[in-house]
Amino acid sequence: MRVMPLVRRRVLAGAWLIVTVPLGLWVFRGLTPPAPAMRVQIEEPFNHGVVSEAARLTVGGFRSTPKGFALEPQGQGEIEYRVRTAQPLTRWSAITLQWYGGETGIQSTVDLLDPGGPQRLLQNRSLAGTRLPLPESVAGGSEIALRFSARNTTGEMRLVLDKLVLQSWDGPPPSFPAAGWVGAIFLAVALGFAGLMAHPKRAALVGLLLTLALVLRYANVSRVAMAPLDPDAQGYRAYAQSLTWTGPQGFYSAGFGEREPLYPAIVKLALWLFGDADLSLRLLSAILSVGVVSLGYRLGRALLGTTWGLGAGLFLSVSVPAIIESGRGLRVELETLLLTGAAWLLLGTQGSLPWHRAILAGVVGGGLLLTRFPYAPALLILFAVSAWWHRDLGRRLWRPLLVAVAIAAVLVLPHRLAMAARDGDAGYDVHRTLRWIANQEFQGQPGFPSPGAVIRDPYVGPRITLGQYYFGLHSAWEVLWRSLRGLGRAVLNLSPVGYVEEVRAVVGLGLGWVDLLVAGLGVIGLGALAVRRETRWIPVVLVLGLVHVAFVYDLDLPDYRFRMILQVMPLFAVAAAAGSRWVLDRMAMVLPGARWSVTRDHSLSTLASTGKSP
């Protein structure tokens, strides 16, 4: 009897998975190898030119800024940095630099000032958080001296030295499985699952897309694995270690400072799964980032068809800002999944709001508020927009929508009440964050702490409310203008390259034009989506996801250029895909005798109205 092709394919796919899954688990067992003991770790952000007490600086020609040291137009300078360590350095010592000496128009060198003579470490090369091993000659010494020299040949002020971290270990840094091995195993497993699907070819393409995303993110994690975590990520790890689910440090205890409890709880699970190490947070961010790529593909496929869904997924997969952020151990990827997921559940189906979608939207919305509470106004507006969106349903709408609102409220209220009881302020986290922002904006001015005091404690100062910050420290016109300007800048920075100079240093190509092209296509796509009722929610949610950070984004805070806006990148990726299709459609119409056409799986309106994916 002949075996049906579908059954045979699935049997073979199952057999393939039986082989590849155990092999993958064997390879992945080494993802979090034990790290040697840290003997020395000194971090110097160089904000406002301030260094640690053990360090001495000699600066000539450079200008100190809130971000670090910069050079004036056509200027040159030299910095000599010396630091004495509490313990002798070992042969396994390294520095991690945020150094932009290889950017266009910058000529630079970095030298180690050894007793035996200077040793050249870098010349005309940038380092964006990459570990640079030091010569073994530093072993046994308790002082290290570095000389940074640079010349700015451009007509604008350029940031050159942003951050330095000195580390020394008692043994060699651990080695990690090669990114190629990790990608090959993941792809093998993905192809096995593709064989079980009803549409194996499409599933295989998605597997390739996710493999690319995983390899790029894992390579980035391996690059920064031994560097110290961001202070915020260190806080998440500390909160996760202290979280006990119930009791004084329980999930709803509000015992995590200004942080909401969901991400520390997920970090706790990651520490249990991967091991109690900093690397576990980086792996968690990378995995969530791959999930963002999958979500972007699915959203694009639902609205535009498979081909353009793959295009949106590819945008997210190779996005350099998304790759860099995915190695930091922060919560932005979780925010992205929850914000986009809640919006899709509430607005993604035209003419219906099934109970299961409403209930899930309430759970996801509550999770969003337990990840970052400032999304509360945006979430309330989403519920209101959903009511207007589905107004034709009449009474059939209100019950599921009210249940969704109630679920979100029930999930978040215990945390707010606990915060009120513990800190005397149900909005303690919001007001504390506003104090941090005000200190960053006005430090050194009358009534505000000095830059040195802000470096020691970024939250120093009395409580400040939303009204006091926005309308007590700024005029209404300033709030409006800077919010609009910040919103525009945020949209233009939703780019696939972003780190143009750093990418140029690696690949030798200037790709700034790619960002301009994608930004233009994204804006066109937002317009194309906005004119159709079925897809209008995409630009609406994109604006809602940015509006609460737009004013602050215009402040150009250090290290926040992409971190504050990546939560809407899946929506912008879909818009860029829609803009690409719109342009190709118009080109096909105006070019007589064109032999190519735009691939369409279904019409935009049909897909959006049914909520189904091709």
Summary of the structure (lengths in Angstrom):
residues: 614
radius of gyration: 25.9
end to end distance: 33.8
largest distance: 88.7
contacts: 2053
relative contact order: 0.09
helix: 56%
strand: 14%
